Amino acid sequence: MLDFKEQEFRTQIGSAVGLRPQIEELVDLLQQQGIDNVLLVGSGGTYAQMLPYEYWARRMSTLPIRAAISKELVESGEALLSESTLAVFTSVSGTTADVLEAIEYVKAEGATTVAFTGHPDSAIAKAVTHSLVSQPKTWPFDMQLLLLIGRLLSVRGEFSDYATVAGELMGLPDALLSVARKAEAQAETFAAAHKATDYHFLIGGGPLWGFTYLFSMCILEEMQWLRTTRVNSSEFFHGSLELLEDDTSVLIFKGEDETRVLTERAEKFAKRISKDVTVFDTKDYELTGFSPVTRALIGPIVMDTVMDRVAKHLAKVRDHSLDIRRYYRVMDY
């Protein structure tokens, strides 16, 4: 597979799901403290990655759990922020300035802070109350967030499938490796066909909306300098559909949750207009040993693995490294 380090991949995924005992111990401690609201705080990709868990909690729990953009939180505040707030942060580098500022902001209000990162000596790891460290460069953070929110809901009596889901997550290293291998052919084909495409229209919904936002903004825009439109499948028929033409590159992300029907509705319409619709569907992957409830929840993790293959091939055919930036962390702002 192109630019894929199998052992490193296994180790990183394994280290993330291996945090389960620490996460469960932490949640039990937080329950004793009387945590009564949760902020999932990030910037850019890490904010987008919080969205599935806000969405999930909104459906399952009466515990206020919301995703917040670091800088906006600092400037606008949060009415529930107090000594009984749990604020959760993630950072690959452990150095994101907006996240560090947000940590200090919520700490000043008495919040308990938790960070998931791959660098135990980073500024973010040192700034929080509780730091849970996986292997360096571990991405995504969905496994840790799924365990954390799942355990929180479980101890509140709002998620009876937690033990099943948490147990099945231990099989992710092998399962996601199989996903990556199967996705390679579609990724190579897509990249070859879209070497010169300078605009993509992305559709996803429910727990995959955060990933749709992430791939559009972080990969295609930030890392490839391509223009995009992204729309939640539930909102597709309220504006953005007017941008479709017969040659528009449309990327559709389909999961196995209750909003799949909304994405399929958008897919059917898009295919009536455009001759260039590519569907990425978690149902196409076997995921042996994973129950339907878990398959729905790990949609963002599976899709991240699939689209990582697409990103690598797209970068190759376009001769545009995923690592170069013009402005981000290059210019002051």
Secondary structure, 3 states (H helix, E strand, C coil): CCCCCHHHHHHHHHHHHCCHHHHHHHHHHHHHHCCCEEEEEECCHHHHCCHHHHHHHHHHCCCCEEEEEHHHHHHHCCCCCCCCEEEEEEECCCCCHHHHHHHHHHHHCCCEEEEEECCCCCHHHHHCCEEEECCCCCCCCHHHHHHHHHHHHHHCCCCCCHHHHHHHHCCHHHHHHHHHHHHHHHHHHHHHHCCCCCEEEEEECHHHHHHHHHHHHHHHHHHCCCEEEEEEHHHCCCCHHHHCCCCCEEEEEECCCCCHHHHHHHHHHHHHHCCCEEEEEHHHCCCCCCCHHHHHHCHHHHHHHHHHHHHHHHHHHHCCCCCCCCCCCCCCC
